[in-house]
Amino acid sequence: MSEVSRVNWLFIDAGNSCIKAASYSAGAMTMLGVIESHCQLSSILAQVDAILIASVGQRGWVNELKERCHTLSVPCFEVEVKRSFLGIENLYENIQQMGCDRWLAVIGASTLTDSPFVIADFGTAINVEFVDQQRNYIGGWIAPGIQLLYSSLFKGTDKVKGQLGRSLDLKAGKNTQKAVDGGCAAAAVGILTMAIQQAEDLGDNPVIFVCGGDFARIEQLTNKRVRHESALVFLGMQEYAAQIALKCG
């Protein structure tokens, strides 16, 4: 399996709501965006030496991709959560229950700072991860994402329907649409505020990382201390791929 030591990788992040991809070649990462179908990958598959998949959903899609890789003789690997990786000790009670995307985000963030840190990921769910001064991943929070909160409030209502705004505020709503916008914004910002407070117990000068597609909806409402890093999962995949290459090269 010496072929995986080459530099051309395709990274696939298969989440519950969408599939995103990035290519990694000669030390450079290129974001490919959302992947709607296997057809979009056809030309890319002919150019890569190996594929790394982080899957927390889309199982059928992932299995089909793995079959195509087998047919094309392209090595295909899936991320597994580790108890220890690159100096980060995972204190999760059962690492098999931890989503690999959360673990990869932790690994990715760990390459950007030597300080304790928190990650707040505003996606389908709001995931918050905590790493202390001793580089221990001590656990996290999982809460409904902004869009899940929004849809749950309007689900089953006949008289009131709404559309989630691209940018939310905390003003008291004078109609149901604005009231729901403000409530969802308050919930999301409240989680981030509490995470920042908890970070003070992790050690000196903690870094607050934020990511996820829905962070843009509340960005103007957040503490300026936060550091926006949109590609933490893919940074983690880069480190994971490097370890595969070392083992198989």
C-alpha positions in Angstrom: 0.0 0.0 0.0 2.9 2.4 -0.6 0.7 4.3 -3.0 -1.0 6.1 -0.1 2.3 7.9 0.7 1.8 10.1 -2.4 0.6 13.7 -1.9 -2.7 13.7 -3.9 -5.6 13.1 -1.5 -9.4 13.5 -1.7 -11.0 14.3 1.6 -14.8 13.6 2.0 -16.8 14.9 5.0 -20.1 13.0 4.8 -22.4 14.7 7.4 -26.1 14.2 8.1 -27.2 17.1 6.0 -24.6 17.4 3.2 -21.4 16.0 1.8 -18.4 18.3 1.5 -15.0 17.6 -0.1 -11.5 19.0 -0.3 -8.4 18.0 -2.2 -5.0 18.0 -0.7 -1.9 18.0 -2.9 1.7 19.0 -2.3 0.9 20.6 1.0 -2.0 22.7 -0.3 -5.7 22.3 0.6 -8.4 23.2 -2.0 -12.0 23.3 -0.8 -14.3 21.7 -3.4 -17.6 22.6 -1.7 -20.8 20.6 -1.4 -20.9 17.3 -3.4 -24.4 16.5 -4.8 -23.6 13.3 -6.7 -20.9 10.9 -7.6 -20.8 12.4 -11.1 -19.1 15.5 -9.6 -16.2 13.3 -8.4 -15.6 11.4 -11.6 -12.8 13.6 -13.0 -11.3 14.0 -9.5 -11.1 10.3 -8.8 -8.9 9.9 -11.8 -6.4 12.3 -10.3 -6.1 11.2 -6.7 -3.9 8.7 -5.1 -6.1 7.9 -2.1 -9.4 9.0 -0.4 -10.1 9.6 3.2 -13.7 9.6 4.3 -15.2 11.0 7.6 -18.7 9.7 7.8 -21.4 10.4 10.3 -24.2 10.0 7.8 -25.0 9.3 4.1 -24.0 5.6 4.6 -25.4 4.4 1.3 -23.6 7.2 -0.6 -20.3 6.4 1.1 -20.6 2.6 0.4 -21.3 3.4 -3.3 -18.2 5.6 -3.3 -16.1 2.9 -1.7 -17.2 0.4 -4.4 -16.2 2.9 -7.1 -12.8 3.3 -5.5 -12.4 -0.5 -5.4 -13.2 -0.7 -9.1 -10.7 2.1 -9.9 -8.0 0.6 -7.5 -8.0 3.8 -5.5 -7.1 3.2 -1.8 -10.0 4.4 0.4 -9.8 4.9 4.1 -12.4 5.9 6.8 -11.6 8.0 9.8 -11.8 6.2 13.2 -11.9 8.1 16.5 -8.7 7.4 18.5 -8.1 7.4 22.2 -4.9 9.3 21.7 -3.7 11.2 18.6 -1.0 13.8 18.0 -0.7 14.5 21.7 -4.5 14.9 22.3 -5.9 12.5 24.9 -9.5 11.6 24.3 -11.4 11.3 27.6 -14.7 10.4 26.0 -16.1 7.4 27.9 -16.9 5.4 24.7 -15.0 6.7 21.7 -17.2 4.6 19.4 -20.1 6.9 20.2 -18.2 10.1 19.3 -18.8 11.5 15.8 -15.6 11.4 13.8 -16.3 14.9 12.5 -16.2 16.2 16.1 -12.9 14.4 16.7 -11.3 15.7 13.5 -12.3 19.2 14.4 -10.5 18.8 17.7 -7.4 17.5 15.9 -7.5 20.3 13.4 -7.8 23.0 16.0 -5.0 21.4 18.0 -2.6 22.2 15.1 -3.5 25.9 15.3 -2.7 26.6 19.0 -0.8 25.3 22.0 -3.3 26.9 24.4 -6.5 25.2 25.8 -9.4 25.7 23.4 -13.1 25.4 22.7 -14.7 24.7 19.4 -18.3 25.8 18.7 -19.5 24.3 15.4 -22.8 25.8 14.2 -24.1 23.1 11.8 -27.1 20.8 11.7 -26.4 20.5 15.4 -24.4 22.9 17.5 -21.4 20.9 18.8 -19.1 22.4 21.4 -15.8 20.7 22.3 -13.4 21.4 25.2 -9.7 20.7 25.3 -7.7 21.7 28.5 -4.2 23.0 29.1 -2.9 19.4 29.4 -4.2 18.6 25.8 -7.0 16.4 27.2 -10.2 16.4 25.2 -12.6 16.5 28.2 -15.9 16.2 26.3 -18.5 18.5 24.8 -22.0 19.6 24.3 -24.5 18.7 21.5 -27.6 20.9 21.0 -30.1 21.4 18.1 -28.7 23.7 15.4 -30.3 27.0 14.5 -32.3 25.6 11.6 -33.5 22.6 13.6 -34.7 25.0 16.3 -36.5 27.0 13.7 -38.2 24.2 11.9 -39.3 22.6 15.2 -41.1 25.8 16.1 -43.0 26.0 12.8 -43.7 22.3 12.5 -47.3 21.5 12.5 -48.5 25.1 12.5 -51.1 26.0 9.9 -51.5 29.7 10.5 -47.9 30.7 11.0 -45.1 29.8 8.6 -41.7 31.4 8.3 -38.3 31.5 6.6 -35.1 31.6 8.6 -33.2 34.8 8.0 -29.6 34.8 6.7 -28.7 37.2 9.5 -30.4 37.2 12.9 -30.7 39.7 15.7 -31.8 39.8 19.3 -34.4 42.5 19.0 -37.8 41.7 20.6 -40.0 40.5 17.8 -43.3 42.4 17.1 -44.5 39.5 14.9 -44.0 35.7 15.0 -41.4 35.6 12.3 -39.2 38.1 14.2 -39.9 36.5 17.6 -38.7 33.1 16.3 -35.6 34.7 14.6 -34.7 36.4 17.9 -35.3 33.3 20.0 -33.2 31.1 17.8 -30.4 33.7 17.7 -30.6 34.0 21.5 -30.3 30.2 21.9 -27.3 29.9 19.7 -25.5 33.0 21.1 -26.3 31.7 24.6 -24.6 28.4 24.0 -21.5 30.2 22.7 -21.5 32.6 25.7 -21.7 29.7 28.1 -18.9 27.9 26.2 -16.7 31.0 26.5 -17.4 31.1 30.3 -16.6 27.4 30.6 -13.3 27.9 28.7 -11.9 29.9 31.6 -11.6 26.7 33.6 -9.5 25.0 30.9 -6.3 26.9 31.5 -4.6 30.2 30.6 -5.6 32.2 27.5 -8.1 29.7 26.0 -8.8 30.1 22.3 -12.4 30.1 21.1 -12.8 28.6 17.7 -16.1 28.8 15.7 -17.1 27.1 12.5 -20.1 25.7 10.7 -22.3 27.1 8.0 -24.8 28.7 10.3 -22.3 30.8 12.2 -22.8 33.5 9.6 -26.3 34.0 10.9 -25.1 35.1 14.3 -21.6 36.3 13.6 -22.5 40.0 14.2 -23.8 39.1 17.6 -20.8 37.3 18.9 -17.8 38.2 21.1 -14.9 39.5 19.1 -12.6 37.0 21.0 -13.8 34.2 18.8 -11.6 32.9 16.0 -13.4 31.8 12.8 -11.8 28.7 11.2 -14.1 27.1 8.7 -12.0 24.1 7.7 -11.2 22.5 11.1 -12.5 19.1 10.0 -10.4 19.1 6.9 -7.3 20.2 8.8 -7.9 17.2 11.1 -8.2 15.0 8.0 -4.9 16.3 6.7 -3.2 15.2 9.9 -5.0 11.8 9.9 -3.9 11.2 6.3 -0.3 12.0 7.2 -0.4 9.2 9.8 -1.8 6.8 7.3 1.0 7.7 4.9 3.6 7.1 7.6 2.2 3.7 8.4 1.8 2.5 4.8 4.6 4.3 3.1 
